[in-house]
Amino acid sequence: MAVDHERVLAAIDVGTNSIHMVVVRVQPTLPAFTIVSKEKTTVRLGDRDKQTGNLTPGAMERAMEALRRCIEISKTLNAEQILAVATSAVREAPNGREFLNRVGEELGLWINLISGTEEARRIYLGVLSGMEFSQQPHVIIDIGGGSTELILGDGHEPRTLSSTKVGAVRLTAEHITTDPISNVEFQSLQAYIRGMLERSVEELQAHLRPGERPRLVGTSGTIETLATMHARETQGIVPNPLNGYSLTLGDLRDIVNRLRRLNLAERSQIPGINDRRAEIILAGALILQEAMTLLGAESIVICERSLREGVIVDWMLTHGLIEDRLRYQSSVRQRSVIKTAQKYRVNLPYSERVAHFALSLFDQTQGILHEWGEEERELLWAAAILHNCGHHVSHDAHHKHSYYLIRNGDLLGYTETEVETIANLARYHRKSLPKKKHENYRCLTSKRHRRIVDQLSALLRLAVALDRRQIGAIKQVTCKHLPDKSEFHLLLEAARVGDDCALELWSLNYKKDAFETEFGLRLVPVLESVH
């Protein structure tokens, strides 16, 4: 879909500490976007119930209020679409999905839940949109309320993406009970952060080439606050924008040593730090100090673009608006699926045949048996490619293993709901039909996505049956709908003369129940004789 006129879009990031919104004007001809307005409210969704881990009623009310205001502002600025994502606090809370459903019902805003690695990928896109990498390696660190993302990239494909459960709100709530912090708590927090970040840093360093010295880029409120403090104290003025401002590890150590001696009231007195930030700034600063130490980075440069802008860039990519240096990013979904298939040693020629049949059935039944579009078609493709990946674990119940591997396999470019949908489609390519008592099916909280699984898994079963021997026996399939007879014929053309395709026909008859139940039609497979 090409977009040839200016568009106004809003992107909202429902974070652990704050809800941020950016409203931008997209100029398709450049292609680029200009930031029209920014909005931020500290709502502390991460202050979860200690016993249950649930989002608290108070935090949810604050979030609803902030989102209501974001929607109003975006309307006054004529935003035609709001793209919203939620990260670690909502992802980890048992009632996180209920909260998102409530936002959908009460405010009409659909928020996509994204995984930690998908969050890292979009942060990378956001930083790329605001900084020239000149083919040089950069490490990006984003310290949020609930997690810290580390990314290594040189402007092309990110080399590593990681998300670690250390964040300024999380650590303050779980590890700090003294004010000012006692030496014992400070040292134990420092050791905890180091232990948590070590693995991500080692993985990142393993992807550096000999002699490479990457530049460190920092995004997020914590890092911007530390830069603001430093600028005010050393220069008497805070540069606006902060983009490009740098800070050394020595400067940061001085700030951390000062902050650890102050109590909350004293930290709140520091110019540029509000009360809510003062509560969590020490934990945030310590995360940055330990990350820089582990990375061996002497300095860090600020980039004000991050996840929200990355959400906009991702939208521009999926709508075909970005061609040049980010072109490679647009096919991230397909590449991620193929990479996952290779990781689990899937037989790709076979999976591609199944995907070909699944999409052929999808296209031929579109508008006749279902009304799904391009997005759902792509989910079916991904499920078809990965439906057999569970064989990597075991042949028995491999459909259940496929669900698990896809669900936990860090597919990039997809929201959590989309990953859950792909995993469920693969789970139901054989054996039992989708049932509400199945836990994996219940994980699909949206009725729409359950419908997708009900209908498209029925097509995937037929596609699998069409290559029962995994030798490409069927060349093509033509669908014929006979509504007056309540029948649906599959006309099959064999690839080889003389092949009676008995096993494929048997398999279609064996697997047709799901299709017949779902669409209320009798399925009749017919092998057409080749003259």
C-alpha positions in Angstrom: 0.0 0.0 0.0 1.7 3.2 -1.1 0.9 6.4 0.7 1.3 9.5 -1.3 -0.1 12.2 1.0 1.0 13.6 4.3 -0.2 11.5 7.3 -0.5 12.5 10.9 0.1 9.5 13.2 0.3 9.1 17.0 2.4 6.4 18.7 1.9 5.5 22.4 4.3 3.5 24.5 2.6 2.1 27.7 5.7 1.6 29.8 6.4 0.4 33.3 7.1 3.9 34.6 5.4 6.3 32.2 3.0 6.5 29.3 4.6 8.4 26.4 3.0 9.6 23.2 4.6 11.2 20.1 2.5 12.7 17.3 4.2 12.9 14.0 3.7 14.2 10.5 4.8 11.6 7.9 6.1 13.0 4.6 5.9 10.0 2.3 7.9 11.6 -0.5 11.0 12.1 1.6 10.3 9.6 3.3 10.6 11.1 6.8 8.6 12.2 9.7 8.5 15.4 11.8 7.6 15.3 15.5 4.5 17.6 16.1 4.0 17.0 19.8 5.2 14.9 22.7 3.3 13.9 25.8 4.4 12.0 28.9 2.7 11.0 32.1 4.2 9.0 35.0 1.6 6.4 35.9 3.8 3.7 37.5 2.1 0.6 36.1 5.1 -1.2 37.5 4.0 -0.7 41.1 2.3 -4.0 41.0 0.6 -5.9 43.8 3.3 -7.6 45.9 1.3 -10.8 46.5 -0.3 -11.4 43.1 1.9 -9.5 40.6 -1.3 -7.9 39.3 -1.5 -4.3 38.0 -3.2 -2.4 40.9 -6.6 -0.6 40.5 -4.9 2.7 41.2 -2.2 2.3 38.6 -4.8 1.1 36.0 -7.0 4.2 36.7 -3.9 6.5 36.3 -3.1 4.8 33.0 -6.7 5.0 31.8 -6.7 8.7 32.5 -3.4 9.3 30.8 -4.5 7.3 27.7 -7.8 9.2 27.6 -5.8 12.5 27.5 -3.5 11.1 24.8 -6.5 10.2 22.6 -7.9 13.7 23.1 -4.6 15.4 22.2 -4.2 13.1 19.1 -7.7 14.1 17.9 -7.1 17.8 18.3 -3.9 17.3 16.2 -5.9 15.4 13.6 -4.0 12.1 14.0 -5.7 9.6 11.7 -4.3 6.6 13.5 -2.9 5.7 17.0 -0.3 3.0 17.1 0.0 1.8 20.7 2.3 -0.8 22.3 2.7 -2.1 25.9 5.9 -3.5 27.4 7.2 -5.3 30.5 4.7 -4.3 33.3 1.7 -5.3 31.2 3.5 -8.3 29.7 4.3 -9.7 33.1 1.1 -8.9 35.1 -1.4 -11.8 35.3 -4.2 -9.3 34.6 -2.2 -7.4 31.9 -4.4 -8.7 29.0 -7.6 -7.9 31.0 -6.4 -4.4 31.3 -5.7 -4.1 27.6 -9.2 -5.5 26.9 -10.7 -2.9 29.2 -8.8 -0.1 27.4 -10.1 -1.5 24.1 -13.7 -1.6 25.3 -13.8 1.7 27.2 -11.5 3.9 25.1 -11.7 2.1 21.7 -7.8 2.0 21.7 -6.2 -1.3 20.6 -2.8 -1.7 22.4 -0.4 -4.3 21.1 1.6 -6.2 23.6 5.2 -6.8 22.4 8.0 -9.0 23.6 11.3 -7.7 25.1 13.2 -8.5 21.9 10.6 -6.9 19.7 10.8 -3.9 21.9 14.6 -3.8 21.4 14.1 -4.1 17.6 11.8 -1.1 17.5 14.0 0.9 19.8 16.8 0.2 17.2 14.5 1.5 14.4 13.7 4.6 16.4 17.4 5.4 17.0 18.3 4.7 13.4 15.7 7.3 12.3 17.4 10.0 14.4 21.1 9.2 14.0 23.6 8.4 11.2 25.5 5.2 12.0 27.9 5.5 9.0 28.2 1.7 8.8 30.0 1.8 12.3 28.9 -0.5 15.2 26.8 1.1 17.9 25.5 -0.3 21.2 22.2 1.1 22.2 21.0 1.0 25.8 17.5 1.8 26.8 16.8 1.7 30.6 13.1 1.5 31.3 11.0 1.0 34.4 10.8 -2.7 34.1 13.6 -3.8 31.7 16.8 -2.7 30.0 17.3 -3.3 26.3 20.8 -3.7 24.8 21.2 -3.7 21.0 24.2 -4.0 18.8 23.9 -2.8 15.2 25.7 -0.8 12.4 22.7 0.6 10.6 21.8 -2.7 8.9 20.3 -5.7 10.5 20.7 -5.6 14.3 23.4 -8.1 15.3 22.0 -8.7 18.8 18.8 -7.7 20.6 18.3 -8.4 24.3 15.9 -7.4 27.0 16.9 -8.0 30.7 14.5 -7.7 33.6 16.4 -4.9 35.3 14.6 -1.6 35.3 14.5 1.5 37.5 11.0 1.0 39.0 11.4 -2.8 39.4 14.8 -2.6 41.2 13.7 0.3 43.4 10.6 -1.7 44.5 12.4 -5.0 45.0 15.8 -4.1 46.3 15.8 -0.7 48.1 14.2 -0.3 51.5 16.6 2.2 53.1 16.7 6.0 52.5 19.4 7.1 51.8 20.4 3.7 50.6 22.6 1.7 53.1 26.1 0.5 52.0 24.9 -3.1 52.2 21.9 -2.5 50.0 23.9 -0.5 47.5 26.5 -3.2 47.1 24.0 -6.0 46.9 22.0 -4.0 44.2 25.2 -3.4 42.3 26.1 -7.1 42.3 22.6 -8.1 41.3 22.5 -5.7 38.3 25.9 -6.9 37.2 24.9 -10.5 37.4 21.7 -9.9 35.5 23.4 -7.9 32.7 26.4 -10.2 32.2 24.9 -12.6 29.8 23.4 -10.0 27.5 26.7 -8.1 27.4 28.7 -11.3 26.7 26.4 -12.2 23.9 26.7 -8.7 22.5 30.5 -8.7 22.7 30.6 -12.1 20.9 29.1 -10.4 17.9 31.8 -7.6 17.7 34.4 -8.1 15.1 38.2 -8.0 16.0 39.3 -4.4 16.6 35.7 -2.9 16.6 35.1 -0.2 19.2 31.4 0.5 19.2 30.0 3.9 20.2 27.4 3.7 23.1 24.1 5.4 22.6 21.6 6.0 25.4 17.8 6.5 25.2 15.1 6.8 27.8 14.0 9.1 30.6 16.6 7.8 33.1 19.6 8.5 30.8 18.1 11.9 29.7 17.7 12.9 33.3 21.3 12.0 34.1 22.5 14.0 31.1 20.3 17.0 32.1 21.8 16.9 35.7 25.3 16.8 34.2 24.7 19.6 31.7 23.1 21.9 34.3 26.0 21.4 36.7 28.9 21.7 34.3 27.5 24.2 31.8 24.8 26.0 33.7 22.3 25.3 30.9 20.5 22.2 29.5 20.9 21.9 25.7 17.7 21.6 23.8 17.5 19.1 22.1 19.6 16.8 24.2 20.4 14.7 21.1 24.2 14.2 20.8 25.0 15.3 24.4 27.6 13.0 25.9 28.6 11.9 29.4 31.7 10.0 30.5 31.7 7.0 32.8 33.8 9.1 35.3 31.0 11.8 35.3 28.4 9.1 35.9 30.3 7.5 38.8 30.4 11.0 40.5 26.7 11.4 40.0 26.0 7.8 41.4 28.2 8.5 44.4 26.4 11.7 45.1 22.9 10.2 44.7 23.6 7.3 47.0 24.3 9.7 49.9 21.0 11.7 49.5 17.6 10.8 50.8 14.4 11.1 48.7 13.6 14.6 49.8 17.2 15.8 48.9 17.1 14.0 45.5 13.8 15.8 44.8 15.5 19.2 45.4 18.0 18.6 42.5 16.9 20.9 39.6 15.4 18.9 36.7 14.4 15.9 38.8 10.7 15.6 39.7 9.5 13.7 42.8 8.6 10.5 40.8 11.9 10.5 39.0 13.8 11.1 42.3 12.3 7.8 43.7 13.9 5.7 41.0 16.9 7.7 39.6 19.5 5.9 41.8 18.6 2.4 40.6 18.5 3.7 37.0 21.9 5.4 37.3 23.4 2.3 38.8 22.1 0.1 35.9 23.8 2.5 33.4 27.0 2.6 35.4 27.2 -1.2 35.6 26.3 -1.6 31.9 29.0 0.9 30.8 31.6 -0.9 33.1 30.8 -4.3 31.7 30.8 -3.0 28.1 34.1 -1.2 28.7 32.5 2.0 27.4 34.2 5.3 28.4 31.3 7.5 27.3 27.7 7.6 26.2 25.9 9.8 23.7 22.2 10.7 24.1 19.6 9.9 21.4 16.1 11.3 22.1 14.4 8.9 19.7 13.4 5.5 21.0 10.5 3.0 21.1 7.7 5.5 20.1 9.6 6.7 17.1 10.5 3.0 16.3 6.8 2.2 16.2 6.3 5.0 13.6 9.3 3.7 11.5 7.9 0.2 11.7 4.5 1.5 10.4 6.3 3.3 7.6 8.2 0.1 6.7 5.1 -2.1 6.6 3.4 0.5 4.4 6.2 0.5 1.9 7.3 4.1 2.7 10.9 3.5 3.4 13.2 2.3 0.6 16.7 3.4 1.2 18.9 2.6 4.2 16.1 0.9 6.1 14.8 -1.2 3.3 16.3 -4.4 4.6 14.3 -4.0 7.8 10.9 -4.3 6.1 11.0 -8.0 5.5 12.0 -8.7 9.1 8.9 -11.0 9.7 9.7 -13.3 6.8 13.4 -13.5 7.6 12.6 -14.1 11.3 10.3 -17.0 10.5 12.8 -18.7 8.1 15.6 -18.2 10.6 13.4 -19.9 13.3 12.6 -22.7 10.9 16.3 -23.3 10.2 17.1 -23.2 14.0 14.7 -26.1 14.5 15.9 -28.0 11.4 12.5 -27.8 9.6 12.4 -29.4 6.2 12.0 -26.1 4.3 11.1 -27.4 0.8 8.2 -29.4 2.4 7.1 -26.5 4.6 7.1 -24.1 1.7 4.9 -26.5 -0.3 2.5 -26.6 2.7 2.6 -22.8 2.9 1.9 -22.6 -0.9 -1.2 -24.8 -0.5 -2.4 -23.0 2.6 -2.2 -19.6 0.9 -3.8 -21.0 -2.3 -6.8 -22.3 -0.2 -6.9 -19.0 1.7 -7.0 -16.9 -1.6 -9.6 -19.1 -3.3 -11.9 -19.1 -0.3 -11.5 -15.4 0.6 -14.8 -13.6 0.3 -16.6 -16.9 -0.1 -15.9 -18.7 3.2 -14.0 -16.1 5.1 -13.3 -12.3 5.1 -9.7 -12.3 6.4 -7.1 -10.1 4.7 -3.4 -9.6 4.2 -2.4 -9.6 7.9 -4.2 -12.9 8.6 -2.8 -14.4 5.4 0.7 -13.6 6.7 0.0 -15.3 10.0 -1.2 -18.4 8.2 2.0 -18.4 6.1 4.2 -18.3 9.2 2.2 -21.1 10.9 2.5 -23.2 7.7 6.3 -22.8 7.6 6.7 -23.6 11.3 3.9 -26.1 11.8 6.3 -29.0 12.1 9.1 -27.4 14.1 8.1 -29.4 17.2 9.8 -32.5 15.6 12.9 -30.8 16.9 11.8 -31.8 20.4 10.0 -35.1 19.7 7.9 -36.8 17.1 5.2 -37.6 19.7 2.7 -34.7 20.2 5.0 -32.6 18.0 2.1 -30.2 17.3 2.2 -29.2 21.0 5.9 -28.8 20.9 5.5 -26.6 17.8 3.2 -24.3 19.9 5.7 -24.1 22.7 8.8 -23.4 20.4 6.9 -20.7 18.4 5.5 -19.1 21.5 9.0 -18.8 23.1 11.0 -18.4 19.9 11.4 -14.6 19.8 9.8 -14.1 16.4 10.6 -10.5 15.3 8.2 -8.1 13.8 5.1 -9.5 15.4 3.1 -8.5 18.5 2.5 -11.0 21.3 -1.1 -11.6 20.1 0.2 -12.4 16.6 2.9 -14.8 17.9 0.2 -16.5 20.0 -2.0 -16.8 16.9 0.8 -18.3 14.8 1.6 -20.8 17.6 -2.1 -21.8 18.0 -2.5 -22.3 14.2 0.5 -24.6 14.2 -0.8 -26.4 17.4 -4.1 -27.2 15.6 -2.6 -28.5 12.3 -3.4 -32.0 13.5 -5.2 -34.0 16.2 -7.9 -32.2 18.4 -9.8 -29.1 17.2 -9.5 -25.8 19.1 -11.3 -26.0 22.5 -11.8 -23.5 25.3 -10.5 -25.9 27.8 -7.0 -25.9 26.1 -4.8 -23.4 28.0 -3.0 -22.3 24.8 -6.4 -21.5 23.1 -7.4 -19.5 26.3 -4.3 -17.4 25.9 -5.9 -15.8 22.9 -8.0 -13.3 24.8 -9.4 -11.6 21.7 -12.4 -13.2 20.1 -11.2 -12.1 16.7 -7.9 -14.1 17.0 -9.8 -17.2 18.2 -11.9 -16.9 15.0 -8.7 -16.7 12.9 -7.4 -19.9 14.6 -10.8 -21.7 14.2 -11.0 -20.9 10.5 -7.4 -20.9 9.3 -6.3 -24.0 11.2 -9.0 -25.8 9.2 -7.3 -24.7 6.0 -3.8 -25.5 7.3 -4.9 -29.1 8.1 -6.0 -29.5 4.4 -2.7 -28.0 3.2 -0.7 -30.5 5.3 -2.9 -33.4 3.9 -2.1 -32.2 0.3 1.5 -33.1 0.8 1.1 -36.2 3.0 4.1 -38.1 1.5 6.2 -34.9 1.5 7.2 -35.5 -2.1 5.1 -32.8 -3.8 2.7 -35.3 -5.3 0.0 -32.7 -5.8 0.8 -30.0 -8.4 -2.1 -27.7 -7.7 -5.5 -27.5 -6.1 -8.6 -25.7 -7.4 -11.5 -25.0 -5.2 -15.2 -25.2 -6.3 -18.0 -24.1 -4.0 -21.4 -25.7 -4.6 -23.7 -23.8 -2.2 -26.9 -25.5 -3.5 -25.5 -28.9 -2.5 -23.7 -27.6 0.6 -20.5 -29.0 -0.9 -17.0 -27.8 -1.4 -14.9 -29.6 -4.0 -11.1 -29.7 -4.1 -10.0 -30.5 -7.6 -6.5 -32.0 -7.4 -3.9 -32.2 -10.2 -1.2 -34.8 -9.7 2.4 -33.8 -10.3 3.3 -37.2 -12.0 1.3 -39.1 -14.5 0.0 -42.4 -13.1 0.2 -41.4 -9.5 -3.2 -42.1 -7.9 -2.3 -39.9 -4.8 -4.1 -42.4 -2.7 -2.4 -41.3 0.5 -3.1 -37.6 -0.1 -6.8 -38.4 -0.8 -7.0 -40.6 2.3 -5.4 -37.9 4.4 -7.8 -35.2 3.1 -10.8 -37.3 4.0 -9.2 -38.0 7.4 -8.5 -34.3 8.1 -11.6 -32.7 6.7 -13.7 -32.7 9.9 -12.3 -29.4 11.1 -13.2 -27.8 7.7 -16.7 -29.3 7.6 -17.4 -28.3 11.2 -16.2 -24.8 10.7 -17.8 -23.9 7.4 -20.8 -26.2 7.4 -20.0 -27.8 4.0 -19.2 -31.3 2.9 -15.6 -31.5 1.6 -15.2 -33.6 -1.6 -11.6 -34.1 -2.8 -11.4 -35.2 -6.5 -8.3 -36.2 -8.3 -8.5 -35.0 -11.9 -7.2 -37.4 -14.5 -4.3 -36.0 -16.5 -4.7 -36.5 -20.3 
